[in-house]
Every structure is written in structure tokens, then in C-alpha cells.
Amino acid sequence: MCSMNSRERVLAHLEGRPVDRLPVMPITMQFAADLIGARYRDYANDHRVLVEGQMRVAEDFGFDYVNTMSDPAREAGDCGAVVEHFENSPAAMVEAQALLGDKTVLSRLKIPDPLGGGRMHNSLRAITLFQERLRGDKLIEGWVEGPCAEAADLRGINTLMLDFYDDPQFVRDLFEFCVAMALRFAREQVAAGVDMIGVGDAAASLVGPHINEEFVWPYEKKLVDGLHALGTRVRLHICGNTRFALANIGRLGCDVVDLDSLAPLAEARALMGPGQVLLGNVNPVVIVRNSRRDEVQTALAECHRHAGARYIVGAGCEIPRDTPPENVRAFAEYARSSSP
């Protein structure tokens, strides 16, 4: 087979065409910042630092993509939410001062302009810089927050969990707003040149099957369909235990589904069918950070066995910042040594 560059490899794999090896797409953020000696506050807020970190980690460790992910507060912050920034760790929402602590604010809340100079705009600048520097060599992945995660950022996660029972119509209205904002942000990312949009919906792992079926799945589906209508591919990442929702996730139509280490790959394959591309789900702490390189590769081989050919090499979630470099190299080493 003719050699492929990284972008060609990922796109061919997603389309079901032959590839020279499996794509390698672990999530790195704090690890990437540390690799270039940057403060995480700068990584999250200066697109030039993020691009430098992502390009270095992709080059040094054989990854096939770069991404614009940094923290979940990007869109909420541009809406006016109170966000606490830290010197060397990701930003966090200040739940005690949630923007939608008063539900009536939602009716007056406007979707911010992604090109308005805020943190979303910073992300778009990163995409433009990736385009200039990569010239089609790596796949570029943008990012938006999913409806449940964004609603939790705007309303406060604890309050949102009560709203499912106390005011279901408010939750639906809030989820509609979150999907509309994500699609507006995604439209600009597609225009800037991303190949794929990642959707992070971590809070969706905290609800039960009934709430997932009634509230979360319909709006995740609306978002996924909307992203496809924009002409991009979709990677869904939900941190935590999504075992209860695997069948529903399989019905979303995502191009790639990330699985955290708590959600068994064998069950996901059985419930999602043979065509769904799965990524993961090696435990990022117990195995990736705390084990030896050969143990990382053994765990990847087990994931590959359960997932089958429609598999992308990655961890269950973000690779921790203090992971031994040889353990991170194990991902690309496994991909090169195994049959696609």
C-alpha cells in the first residue's frame, strides 16, 4: 500500500477504505502544554501556544491529528458566565455564580458571535494557524460542548440535575439554546478548515437511562445531525461511565465514538454494530500513567481485539500531564506493529 500522511490515514479509515496502519488520536492538553514548557493558562487562552503544543506532541509521539480542546468553559465564558482561570490547570465554572442561576435570564441570553474577539475567536485563530503550518499533513479537529455539558456550565450542574424533574420545559429550552450555539460556533470552525468536530458532553454520563432517553439523546442527535449538515465529521467524547447509554450513543450516527475506561468496548461493539468507529478505552491513569510501556501496548491490543477493525488507537480520556513519555509513544508503536 502507498504511504499515507496522517490526515489521509484518518479520513480513509473513517470511510472504510484500506489504511497502512490504524490512526492514533489520544487526547492531550496539559501534557501538550508541559511538553513545550507553557503555563496552562496560556495554552488555553493564546492560540499560538495551543498550536505549538499540539504540533509538538503530534510530531514527537506520532499522533495523526491536532485539536483545539482546552477546557469546557470556552462557550460559556463568551456568554458572560463567571469563569475562574488558574495559572497551570484548566479553567473552571464558578457554579455559585452560574449565569443562569435565575432561569428567566435564558429568554434574554444571546448566542455570542464566535468572531467577536472572545475565547471562541481564539479557537478559530488556532484553526487558521494549524492550516498554515500543517498544510494538510495532520487531521485538524475542532471542538464544541454538547448540550448537557453546556447546560451544566450555564445553569450549574447540581441545579440542572434538579431541573430535569422540577422544570423539564426549561431544560428543553436550555438544550435548544446550547445546540444552536454549538452549531453557530461549529459553522465558523468548518469555514476555518477543520476536518472534524469533537463534541464533549461529560455531564451526560451523570444522568440515568430515562433522562438520557427523554432529554439528552434527542438534543445530542440534533447536534450531530446539524454538524453533518455543515459538512463535517463528528467525534463524540463523554467522560465517565456511559455503559447505560451505549445503545443510544450508537444511534447518534457519530463518525467516531470515544469510550472512557468505564464503558466496556466489547459491549459497545455489540450494541453499536460492526460499522461504528470506536476509540479508546485504555484507563488513562491506572494503565497509561502508572504502568509500563509494554502494559500499555497489551491494553491497547485488548481494546483492538474487542473493537475489531473499526478502531482508532487512543486512551479512555485525556492523557495525564505527568505520564512517562515512553508510555505515550506506546500508542503509535502499537499502531505501527499491528494489522489495521
C-alpha positions in Angstrom: 0.0 0.0 0.0 1.2 3.5 -0.8 2.3 5.5 2.2 -0.3 7.9 3.6 0.1 11.1 5.6 -1.8 11.4 8.9 -4.8 13.2 7.5 -5.2 10.9 4.6 -5.0 7.9 7.0 -7.7 9.1 9.3 -10.1 10.1 6.5 -9.6 6.8 4.7 -10.2 4.8 7.9 -13.4 6.7 8.6 -14.6 6.0 5.1 -13.9 2.3 5.4 -11.0 2.3 2.9 -7.7 0.4 3.4 -5.1 2.1 5.5 -1.4 1.4 6.1 -1.9 1.4 9.9 -4.5 2.3 12.5 -4.9 6.0 13.2 -3.6 7.3 16.6 -5.7 10.0 18.2 -5.3 10.3 22.0 -6.4 13.4 23.8 -3.6 15.6 25.2 -4.0 19.0 26.7 -2.0 19.5 29.9 0.6 17.0 28.6 1.0 19.1 25.4 1.4 22.4 27.4 4.0 20.8 29.7 5.9 19.4 26.7 6.6 22.9 25.4 7.1 24.4 28.9 4.0 26.6 28.7 1.7 27.6 31.5 -1.7 26.0 31.1 -3.4 29.4 31.3 -1.5 30.5 28.2 -2.3 27.2 26.4 -6.0 27.7 27.0 -6.1 31.4 26.1 -3.4 32.0 23.5 -3.9 30.1 20.2 -0.3 30.3 19.3 0.7 28.4 22.5 -2.0 25.8 21.9 -0.9 25.2 18.3 2.7 24.9 19.3 1.9 22.3 22.0 -0.4 20.3 19.7 2.0 20.2 16.8 4.9 19.2 19.1 3.0 16.4 20.7 1.7 15.1 17.4 5.2 15.2 15.9 7.1 13.8 18.9 4.7 10.9 19.6 3.3 10.0 16.2 -0.2 11.2 16.5 -2.4 11.6 13.4 -4.2 14.8 14.4 -4.3 18.0 16.4 -7.2 19.5 18.3 -8.3 22.8 19.7 -9.7 21.5 23.0 -8.5 23.1 26.2 -11.4 23.3 28.8 -15.2 23.3 28.8 -15.6 26.9 29.7 -15.0 28.5 26.3 -18.6 29.0 25.0 -20.0 29.7 28.5 -17.3 32.3 29.1 -18.2 34.1 25.9 -21.8 34.1 27.0 -20.8 36.0 30.1 -20.5 33.2 32.7 -18.1 33.6 35.6 -15.0 31.5 34.9 -12.1 31.0 37.2 -8.7 30.8 35.4 -5.8 29.1 37.1 -2.1 29.5 36.4 -1.4 25.9 35.5 -4.6 23.9 35.3 -7.8 24.2 33.2 -10.4 26.9 33.8 -13.5 26.1 35.8 -17.0 27.4 36.1 -17.9 29.2 39.3 -21.2 27.4 40.0 -22.2 29.6 42.9 -22.4 32.5 40.4 -23.9 30.5 37.5 -25.1 32.7 34.6 -28.5 31.1 34.6 -28.9 30.9 38.3 -32.0 32.9 37.5 -33.8 30.9 34.9 -35.5 33.9 33.4 -32.1 35.1 32.1 -32.3 32.4 29.4 -35.0 34.3 27.5 -32.7 37.3 27.2 -29.5 35.4 26.5 -28.0 35.9 23.1 -25.6 33.5 21.3 -22.2 35.2 21.2 -20.5 35.9 18.0 -17.7 33.3 17.6 -15.7 36.0 15.7 -16.3 38.6 18.4 -12.8 38.5 19.9 -13.6 36.1 22.8 -12.3 32.6 23.6 -14.2 31.1 20.7 -12.5 33.5 18.4 -9.1 32.4 19.9 -10.0 28.8 19.0 -10.8 29.9 15.4 -7.4 31.6 15.2 -5.8 28.3 16.2 -7.5 26.5 13.3 -6.2 29.1 10.9 -2.7 28.7 12.2 -2.9 24.9 12.1 -3.9 25.2 8.4 -1.0 27.5 7.7 1.6 25.3 9.4 0.3 21.7 8.8 -0.6 22.1 5.1 -2.8 19.1 5.1 -0.4 16.7 6.9 -2.5 16.1 10.1 -6.2 16.0 10.6 -7.5 19.1 12.4 -10.2 18.6 15.0 -12.3 21.4 16.4 -14.4 21.2 19.5 -17.8 22.2 20.9 -19.6 21.4 24.1 -22.5 19.0 24.0 -26.0 20.1 25.1 -25.9 18.5 28.6 -22.4 19.7 29.4 -23.0 23.3 28.1 -26.3 23.4 30.0 -24.5 22.4 33.2 -21.9 25.1 32.6 -24.6 27.8 32.2 -27.0 26.7 34.9 -24.8 24.9 37.3 -24.5 21.1 37.2 -26.3 20.4 40.5 -29.2 22.7 39.7 -29.5 21.2 36.3 -30.0 17.8 37.8 -32.9 19.1 39.8 -34.3 20.9 36.7 -34.9 17.6 34.9 -37.6 16.9 37.5 -38.7 20.4 38.5 -38.9 22.2 35.2 -38.4 19.9 32.2 -39.6 22.6 29.7 -36.8 24.9 30.9 -34.3 22.1 30.3 -35.6 21.6 26.8 -35.4 25.4 26.1 -31.9 25.5 27.5 -30.7 22.5 25.5 -32.1 24.1 22.3 -30.0 27.2 23.1 -26.9 25.1 23.7 -27.3 23.2 20.4 -27.9 26.4 18.5 -24.8 28.0 20.0 -22.7 24.9 19.3 -23.8 24.8 15.7 -23.0 28.5 15.2 -19.5 28.0 16.7 -19.0 24.9 14.6 -20.0 26.6 11.4 -17.2 29.1 11.8 -14.8 26.2 12.7 -15.7 24.4 9.5 -15.2 27.6 7.5 -11.8 28.0 9.1 -10.8 24.5 7.9 -11.4 21.7 10.5 -11.8 18.2 9.3 -13.8 17.0 12.3 -15.7 18.5 15.3 -15.3 16.9 18.6 -18.3 17.1 20.9 -17.6 16.9 24.7 -20.7 16.1 26.7 -19.3 14.9 30.0 -22.3 15.7 32.1 -24.4 13.2 30.1 -22.7 10.4 31.9 -24.3 11.6 35.2 -27.9 11.0 34.3 -29.8 7.8 34.2 -31.3 5.9 31.2 -34.7 7.6 31.5 -33.3 11.2 31.4 -30.9 10.2 28.7 -33.7 8.9 26.5 -36.1 11.8 27.2 -33.7 14.8 27.3 -30.1 14.1 26.3 -30.3 11.8 23.3 -32.7 13.9 21.3 -30.5 17.0 21.6 -27.3 15.2 21.0 -28.9 13.8 17.9 -29.9 17.2 16.8 -26.4 18.5 17.3 -24.8 15.5 15.4 -27.2 15.9 12.5 -26.6 19.6 12.4 -22.8 19.1 12.3 -23.1 16.6 9.5 -25.3 19.1 7.6 -22.4 21.6 7.9 -20.3 19.1 6.0 -18.0 18.0 8.9 -17.3 14.7 10.7 -18.3 14.2 14.4 -16.3 12.7 17.3 -18.3 12.2 20.5 -16.4 12.1 23.8 -18.3 11.6 27.1 -16.2 11.2 30.2 -17.3 8.7 32.7 -19.4 5.6 32.7 -21.7 5.6 29.7 -22.5 1.9 29.8 -26.2 2.6 30.3 -26.3 4.7 27.2 -24.2 2.7 24.7 -27.1 1.6 22.5 -28.4 5.2 22.3 -24.9 6.6 21.5 -24.7 4.1 18.7 -27.9 5.6 17.2 -26.5 9.1 17.1 -24.6 8.5 13.8 -21.2 9.8 15.0 -18.2 9.1 12.8 -16.1 8.3 15.9 -17.2 7.4 19.4 -14.7 7.8 22.2 -15.2 5.4 25.2 -13.9 6.1 28.6 -12.4 3.2 30.5 -15.6 2.6 32.5 -17.5 1.7 29.4 -16.6 -1.8 28.0 -15.5 -1.8 24.4 -16.9 -5.3 23.8 -20.4 -4.1 24.9 -20.1 -1.0 22.8 -19.3 -3.1 19.7 -22.2 -5.5 20.3 -24.7 -2.7 20.8 -23.4 -0.3 18.2 -22.8 -2.8 15.4 -19.8 -3.5 13.3 -19.6 -0.2 11.4 -19.2 2.2 14.2 -15.6 3.5 14.6 -14.6 3.2 18.3 -11.7 5.0 20.0 -10.3 4.2 23.4 -10.6 3.0 26.1 -7.4 2.3 28.0 -7.5 3.6 31.5 -5.6 6.9 31.4 -4.3 6.7 35.0 -4.0 3.1 36.0 -2.6 1.9 32.7 -1.3 4.9 30.7 0.2 6.9 33.5 1.1 4.3 36.1 2.1 1.2 34.2 5.0 0.2 31.9 5.1 0.7 28.2 4.6 -2.9 27.4 1.5 -3.0 29.7 0.1 0.0 27.7 0.6 -1.9 24.5 -1.0 -5.0 25.9 -4.0 -3.0 27.0 -4.3 -1.4 23.5 -4.1 -4.9 21.9 -7.0 -6.0 24.1 -9.1 -2.9 23.1 -8.3 -3.5 19.5 -9.4 -7.2 19.8 -12.8 -6.2 21.3 -13.3 -3.3 18.9 -12.2 -5.0 15.7 -11.0 -3.3 12.6 -13.1 -0.2 13.0 -10.9 1.1 15.8 -8.7 4.2 16.4 -5.9 4.0 19.0 -6.4 6.2 22.0 -7.0 6.3 25.7 -10.2 6.5 27.6 -9.8 10.2 28.3 -7.0 12.9 28.4 -3.5 11.5 28.9 -2.4 12.9 32.3 0.2 15.6 32.2 2.9 13.6 34.1 2.7 10.4 32.0 6.1 8.9 31.2 6.9 9.8 27.5 7.6 6.2 26.7 4.1 5.3 27.6 2.7 7.9 25.3 5.0 6.6 22.5 3.4 3.2 23.0 0.2 4.3 21.2 1.9 4.9 17.9 4.3 2.0 18.4 1.2 -0.3 18.8 -0.4 1.1 15.7 2.7 0.5 13.6 3.2 -3.0 14.9 -0.4 -4.3 14.5 -2.6 -5.1 11.5 -5.3 -2.5 10.7 
